[in-house]
Amino acid sequence: NHAEIIYGPDGSTLKGKSTRPTTKKAVDDWIEIPEELYKRNQNLELCVDVMYVNNATFLNGIDKTIRFRQCVPVRSTSMDDLREALDVMLRKYNKAGFEMSKLHTDREFVPLTNEMLDEMNVVFEPVTAGQHEPTVERANRTVKERMRVQHSRLPYSALPRVMTEFLGETRAAMLNWYPAKNGVSAHYSPNQIVVQRNVNYKTECVAEFGAYV
């Protein structure tokens, strides 16, 4: 009795005599979006900008119709890294059946867009010199605010770059979970429209960011 209290149950006995538990059934969480929503909003306009948060750099983007947000970490602001991050953004829209017709950016993206216009068939509309693209600038502020809120809840005085990058990705993704203000639908969230899946809160919210698991 003392041995069982001190060391717990016998591991070999449990492994040898226990029956395998019933596995959970796979749940198909794909959702069906009204076809009219896709037909009326086939061509989208994407606004992108480089965002800096402490020791991390992001390519932040939001479209003007669905209001789907993406925050992609980049190693640097070189044209190759920005092109790769922009390709990650566009792939999600293409997978959902949307086409990007216009790209709104600051003047710093001119070298990048000149190389990609022929490949992507996208109309590039930069802002005038000395100005910033207003839609994505407001999106930058929103994501930064959410990151500061979460950072204030953490018991750490500093974060490594990998945590800062993941913090930006998750905060932008969580903003897509709810119907967007001035978006294309008051009932479907940007995540449901573009990713075409419901959010599983049991797995997505099982632990808070920064928790020791």
Summary of the structure (lengths in Angstrom):
residues: 213
radius of gyration: 22.3
end to end distance: 32.4
largest distance: 80.4
contacts: 549
relative contact order: 0.16
helix: 44%
strand: 18%
